[in-house]
Amino acid sequence: MEVEQFPAAQTALEEYQSIEQQMASPEVVTNPDKMRKLGRRHAELGAIVSAYQSYTAVRDDLEAAREMAGEDPEFADEAKRLEAGAAGGRGEAAERADPARPR
């Protein structure tokens, strides 16, 4: 398994998923203050999680295209296209995970 490049984004994803589980529990559903608090945090994390999930999808597609590139030249072209997308996604994911981090 590859070492995670964006531990802050991975942590945000885990918190996001935990919040979704909490929001589905009867204890939270019947507590408007708790639901509101969790809903706000869920919304805050949404942009980070979305960017991170987009990045990981492109990364996974790139890995598959690289594996297939030896068998089919079209996949080599697709791998090049995805490399450009993955590079842009890394920057976006890093920025959303830590907006104060200098670039």
Backbone hydrogen bonds, N-H to C=O, Kabsch-Sander energy under -0.5 kcal/mol:
donor,donor_aa,acceptor,acceptor_aa,energy
10,Q,6,F,-2.3
11,T,7,P,-2.4
12,A,8,A,-2.2
13,L,9,A,-2.4
14,E,10,Q,-2.2
15,E,11,T,-2.4
16,Y,12,A,-2.7
17,Q,13,L,-2.4
18,S,14,E,-2.1
19,I,15,E,-2.7
20,E,16,Y,-2.1
21,Q,17,Q,-1.9
22,Q,18,S,-2.5
23,M,19,I,-2.9
24,A,20,E,-0.8
24,A,21,Q,-0.6
25,S,22,Q,-1.5
28,V,25,S,-0.6
29,V,25,S,-2.5
30,T,26,P,-1.7
31,N,28,V,-1.9
35,M,31,N,-2.6
36,R,32,P,-2.4
37,K,33,D,-2.4
38,L,34,K,-2.7
39,G,35,M,-2.6
40,R,36,R,-2.3
41,R,37,K,-1.9
42,H,38,L,-2.7
43,A,39,G,-2.1
44,E,40,R,-2.3
45,L,41,R,-2.3
46,G,42,H,-1.2
47,A,43,A,-0.7
48,I,44,E,-0.5
49,V,45,L,-2.8
50,S,46,G,-2.6
51,A,47,A,-2.2
52,Y,48,I,-2.5
53,Q,49,V,-2.8
54,S,50,S,-2.2
55,Y,51,A,-2.4
56,T,52,Y,-2.7
57,A,53,Q,-2.0
58,V,54,S,-2.1
59,R,55,Y,-2.7
60,D,56,T,-2.4
61,D,57,A,-2.4
62,L,58,V,-2.7
63,E,59,R,-2.2
64,A,60,D,-2.1
65,A,61,D,-2.6
66,R,62,L,-2.6
67,E,63,E,-1.9
68,M,64,A,-1.8
69,A,65,A,-1.2
70,G,66,R,-0.5
71,E,68,M,-1.2
72,D,68,M,-1.8
75,F,72,D,-1.3
76,A,72,D,-0.9
77,D,73,P,-1.7
78,E,74,E,-2.2
79,A,75,F,-2.5
80,K,76,A,-1.8
81,R,77,D,-2.1
82,L,78,E,-2.6
83,E,79,A,-2.2
84,A,80,K,-1.6
85,G,81,R,-1.6
86,A,82,L,-3.0
87,A,83,E,-2.1
88,G,84,A,-1.6
89,G,85,G,-2.3
90,R,86,A,-2.2
91,G,87,A,-1.3
92,E,88,G,-1.9
93,A,89,G,-2.9
94,A,90,R,-2.4
95,E,91,G,-2.3
96,R,92,E,-2.5
97,A,93,A,-2.1
98,D,94,A,-2.0
101,R,98,D,-1.8
